[in-house]
Every structure is written in structure tokens, then in C-alpha cells.
Amino acid sequence: MTTSAESLDTLTKQIMQLTARVEVLENETSLLRRALKRLLGDDDQAYYWTPQWQQGEAIADDELHGGNYHSFDDGEALVEYIQALIEEPA
């Protein structure tokens, strides 16, 4: 049969173990936050990870993989293409 002192000792050990686990989790959380901040960069770039922006990225990827794009040898060719689109009757 366990005594009150033994029960208190066991409880104290369990509390210390749980406290150590909490400290480990807090450290890991801090490391993850710092890693995410480095990965994501400044808050100026947080928009990139919004659902709306990611949806646009997915559409762009689909169009690119589907061949729905134009390539240009230089900036002048791009400008000529855009001007032709503007001048084209609807």
C-alpha cells in the first residue's frame, strides 16, 4: 500500500515530467514560428498564401500546363502583341 508521502512524490514527479514536456513543446513551437517567418519572408508577402491568391496561382499553373500562353523573344514583340489585341475589333 502506498503512503501519502509516496503518492505525493509520484505526483510531484509526474508534474515535473509534464512541465518538461510543455517546455519542449514551447521550444518547438518557437522554432517552427521562426522557421515559418524565414520561409514566408516579410509580412509584405503574406498575401501570397491567402486562399484567393493561391486559387489564382492554381489557375495560372493549369493554363501554363495546358499550353494557354504566349512566348516572346523580347519586350518589343510583347508590346506589339498587346497593341494588336487593343486594336483588334471585339
Buried (B, 14 or more C-beta within 10 A) or exposed (E): EEEEEEEEEEEEEEEEEEEEEEEEEEEEEEEEEEEEEEEEEEEEEEEEEEEEEEEEEEEEEEEEEEEEEEEEEEEEEEEEEEEEEEEEEE
